[in-house]
Structures are given as structure tokens and as C-alpha cells.
Amino acid sequence: MQCRNEEQCHNAGVRRRLSQIAQRAGAGATRLLRSDPIAAPSEAAPEPADDAPTRAGCGLDARIATRGPRAAAVFAASGRDTGRLGSATTVVVGDSPDLLARLPAGVAGVSLPELDPTASVPAFDAGTVNPVGWKPVHDARPATLPAGADAAAEVAALRRAHHVEDWTGPHADPAVRAGELAAAAAAGAVVLVAPADPGLESHLGGELYGLMTDAGRITGADSHQRELLSVAMRRAALRRHSLSARARQVLSAAGVDGSGPPLVSVLVPTRRPDQLPNVVDSIRRQTYPRLEVVLALHGDDFESAAVEAQMDRLNHPARAVHIAADRVFGEVLNAGLAASEGELIAEFDDDDIYGPEHLWDLVLALEYSGAALVGKASEYVYLAGADRTVRRFVGLGERYIDPERYGIAGPTVLVARETLEAIGGWRPIGLGADRTLTQDVGAHGGKVYRTHGSGFVLMRHGTGHTWETDELYFLEQAQDERDGCDLRFAGVI
């Protein structure tokens, strides 16, 4: 198409750039079909554009070849012929050491029996097995998970049940059984394993197995508790048993550089020295293993010694940049971006509360959704004046949104550096810089995805907020509430 003016040419160029970014990210991964029932947006969410980025697939499995039926089964969901060595192959996974003899120069061999038992579990493609479209509505009774269950085909039934009971007992192949259970959890089902099977624990991993065998917590869960269980199980399954997770596990065992998850730069724009300890505490709690911190210090009220003392408390690389007080919020964020090095860029507010799994939630959502930008809604809000924790927007997570109509909390945004560079970063404006970022991504063909709201609490204490509004606004929207600052209610602890 021939551009009619300079703005149209620019917009078309940005769309092409975002498409190229998504294609590279999804290389070697199965395309997420819009007709897939797991990936379908909820009723209020718009259909993604045909030329929008499909998903941030791992691409790592393209570097892995297999020898033996068990190794092939581990990566079968990739849809690739892993039995052949390609030019990009760096690691061959075999059922036994003898199958790894006489590998080409520069290609490492990894024997499944020598790895953690989770490596033998067939991995699922997070692009087709994921919680997209999950809703809290459910039946009162449990369902039974049959042997050979296909999470992708049976997702509606699995999610609809209060929980899914796996009563099959000892399985002829615990690795296959673990794969079925992990896939069901990744799709959003709450899974109960009974009776407990210690042989299954080594294949599922202690975290997921512990969640699935907590019978009292599962069977007695009300709707809200059930949702928190679903979030915890899907997170554990996606983090341990997706194709990208399995590829990283294998490549790491082979000693391949760059096999870890992407580096996340956490930008902290702040003009309040007294809030630095709070945000440092939030970042210190994060379980995500690869991150750096950029403190974007806005104004002249920061003492160097105090800033250095807070950075010394961090267990990740950190740096501070000073921005003049007359600069607006978007410029502060862009200054932080310029000082960062991560592949992915996250934003943290200085006074909000973040659960330890917050960054993992965003990174996983970016992968399985295929969106250009992900984040959470400010579902949970603590109102200091009323001393209440309220919840809004129940059931409106895990879906693609139209950023012109629906929002994402700015302090929860995660976006690829390349995407930010393609659209020119944040607009140099004050109020609304975060909202216009999501709108700019959407306007240039990138999908925007809102994951669950658990693990983030928006704090309203009456002063110093970029967005000023009174507590009545939030109280009128409340669909559930608790006394005090209830972090367990909000999924922070």
C-alpha cells in the first residue's frame, strides 16, 4: 500500500516492525490459531488483528534434536521432526548415553536418565495450552480426569469443574501422567491428585505436586480461594513444563550460554525518597531469577548515600539515573529505559505492593498470550482512609483487551524493549503516559493482554499519587472486600 502522508508511512513502518519482532520471537513455535478454544478471547475482548503478532514462542526447541522415543515424546508438542539434526542444533537429548555417541563437533549430548525426572515429562506448547479466556464461573462438583486426557481438547470441561480429581493411582508411566496433569493445570484447571503418589512428585516438581495434593485446601475452596489455587497451579505448570521451560532445562544442563529466561529491567520512576525502601523490598521478594533495577529518580530530593544504601540491599544489578524535576512522567520512564539493558521492560511503582511471583506472572503471560504488551488490572486496592482492601473487575483477567476501552495498571506493564523502540517509547506527557503506551501498541497492530490480577495491590493513601481520585470511587466499584490490608486475599502471600 502506498502511503498518503508521513504519519501513515510511519505507522505502517511500526506495524511491520512489530510483526517482525513477533515472527522472530515465535520462530520454531506452533502458531497460535485464533480458532483455538483455549486462546479465544472472552465476550468483551476484541479479536486480535490478522497481522498482529501471534505469540512470543520460545524458539529454543529449534536448537534441540532427540534420539529415542522418550526424548522425542518430551518435545512432541513442538510439531517439529526433532529426530533430525539441523544447522541450528546445539544439543541432542537421548534416552540413554549410548544414543549420544559420535555427535557432530559443536553439538552437546544430554542423557535424560542423568537429568532431573521433570526433564522426561512431555512438555506442552504454551501457545495452545494456557489460561487465556479463563473465567471464575464453575460447577459445584468435581470432575474426573481420565487417563490420556487432552487438556487442549477438554479445556472447557476441565475449567468448569470446581476441581478435577485424578484417581488413577499408580500410572504405568509417571512421566506421561505428570504431563497430562501439568497441561490441565496450565489451562487453568484446579487438579487434585489422590491418593498421594510420591513417585509422581519427582516428575511434577515439588511445587506443583504440593499444590495438587493439598486435598483439604482444594475440596474446601470457595470461589475466590479456587481462583487463587488455579493461578498458583497454572503458574507452576507453565514455569516448569512448557516447551520453553523444558528447552531451557535441557540447554542449561548442556551448559549452553543464554539458556536462561530473558533479562527483565525493572524501571522504578519515583520522586519520593521515603518510598525507596518499600519498592526495594518488593523487588527483593521477586522469585524471577534474571532482573536488573533502574531507579529513575525524579527531582533533587534524593541523597546519594541513601540511594546507594538501598541499591546495596538489592540482590540484582542496580543503577540510578537522575532526572530534573521539570521533566514529565513519560520522560522519566524513557530516561530509565535508556539506562537499562534488559530484553523485557517492567515498571514498578514505589508505594504499591507486589507479590513474589509478580514478574514471573508477566513473563509467562507474554509467552503464552503472544501479546506485544501484558499487564494486570488494579483488581485489588488498599484504601488507607477506610482501612479496607477492595476487589474490582472480577472475572475480567486472562483476556486480550482493546486498550481504547479497557485498561492495564501502569505499574504492572511488561513489554519487550524492541516493541518500545519501535513505537518510540512512552509519550513525553505527564498524566496518561502509561495508558497512551498501551494505546500506541494497539494502534500499531500489537495485541495487549491482561493476565490475572492476583499478586498486585494498588495502594491509595491519599497523597502523592500520579492519578488522584477519592476512595469513594473504588468503594463504589468493589465486588468483594476485606478489613485492613489483606495481602492473602490479594494473592500477595
Helices and strands as residue ranges (DSSP letters): H 6-25, G 60-63, E 64-67, H 69-74, G 76-78, E 91-94, G 97-100, E 108-111, G 112-114, G 117-120, E 143-144, H 155-160, E 164-166, H 174-186, E 191-193, H 198-204, H 206-212, H 215-219, H 223-241, H 243-253, E 264-270, G 273-275, H 276-284, E 291-298, H 304-313, E 318-323, H 329-338, E 344-347, E 353-354, H 358-369, E 373-375, E 380-383, E 388-391, E 399-401, G 410-412, E 414-416, H 417-423, H 433-443, E 448-450, E 456-460, H 471-477, E 480-483
